[in-house]
Amino acid sequence: MRLDPQGSLPLILRQSDRGENFVLYEDNSMVIFACDRNLSVSNQCEHWFMDGTFSICPKDYYQLFTVHGMFSDQIVLLVYGLFIGKDTNDYDNFFQQLLLKYDYEPESILVDFESATLKSTKSIFPDAIQI
């Protein structure tokens, strides 16, 4: 991913195909991509599925983290996050940014066996069943 001369993401990555703002949050440790429509859908999803991948990240990032949800009997991709790290603080910051938009209360959360992700989801969403 190439930044513009001012060090920002180019416009093509800042907007969805519908012209909606696609960058929910960015700082020097992460960028969170989600449009308002997806955030609204994620608020309606009782079951969330999360995973991170390390092999297809843009240069300067360590991990691509995704949140999917069950909506109308389909699994849909809701939120993307590019992280420079993968510790509990990174995940806490990611989820706290989502909670600024909606008071999410997923019924269940399926995550891989990454201990930092598990620790964070248990802390941020204590009532959700961890699968």
N, C-alpha and C positions, 0 to 999 in steps of 0.2 A: 504494500500500500504506500503510495507516495503522498507526502504532505505538500501543500502549496508553499510558496516562498516564505510565508509568515508562520509556517509550522502547523497549519491547520489542515483538517481533512478537506479534500476537494468537495465542491457542491454535489457532484454526482453521488457521493457517499453520504451526504447529509440529508438527502430527500428520497422518499420512496417513489415508486413509479407513478403514484397518484399525486405527487407533489407535497406530501405530508413531511413534516420534520421527522427525520429518522434517527437523529442522535439524541438520546435521552440524557446522557451524562458523559462528560469527558474530563479527565485530569491527566496528570503525568503517569498514572499507574494503570489506567483502564479507559476504555471507551465502551459505552453501552448503547446498542442499537435497538430501537423499538419505536414503532409509530403509535399514535394514540389509539388507533383501531385495535392493534394487537394487545395493547395494555388493557383495553376494555374487555377483550375476549379472555385474556388471562385471568381477569377478575371473576369470570364466570366458570372457570375450569376448576373442578374439584380435585383433579389428579394432575400432578406435574411430573415431568420426566426431565432429568438434567444429565448433561455429560460434557466433558471437556476433551478436546483433542489438541495434541501438541505438534502434530506433523504437518499441518497445513496453515500455520499462522503466518501472517505477514512479518517481514523483517522487523525487528525491534519489539515484537510481542512474543510471549512465551506460550500462551494458551488461547484457544477459541472455546468459549463456554457457551452452551446453548440451553435454553429452557423451552420445553414443549409442553403442551397441555392437551387433555382430552376434551374436545368440543364437538358436539353433535355427532358422537360416535366416531370421531376421527382424531388422529394425533396431528396437531398443527404446531409449527415452529412459531414461537412468540417473541423471544428476546435473544439477542446475541450479545456476548461480551468478549472483548479482547483484553487480556490481562498481561501485565509484564511479570507477574508472579503467580503463585498458587497456594498461598497460605491462608489461614482462617480469616485474617484481616481483609484480604482481597475479596473473599466471598461475602463477608459481613458487609463490606462497603457496597458490593453489588446488590445484595438483597435490600439493604437500607435505602438505596436509591430507588428501587422498585416500590418500596413501601411509602415513599414520598408521594407517589401518584395515587395509589389505592391501598386500602387496608386489606391486603391479601390474606386469605385464610384457607390455603389448600387443605383438603381432607387427607391426601396422601402425597408423598414425595418419593420418587424413585431416583436414586443417585448411584453412581458407580462406587467403587470401594475407596475412593479418595478420602482419607481421614479428615482433611481440612474442610472438604465440602460437607461431610456428614456432621462434623462438629458445628459448623455454621448453620446449617438448616435446622438442627435440633435446637440451637440457641434462638434463632430468629423466628422459627415457626414451631414452637414447643408443642402445640396441640396436633400437629400433622403426624400421621403414621409414617414412619420412615421405613421404606422398603429397600 
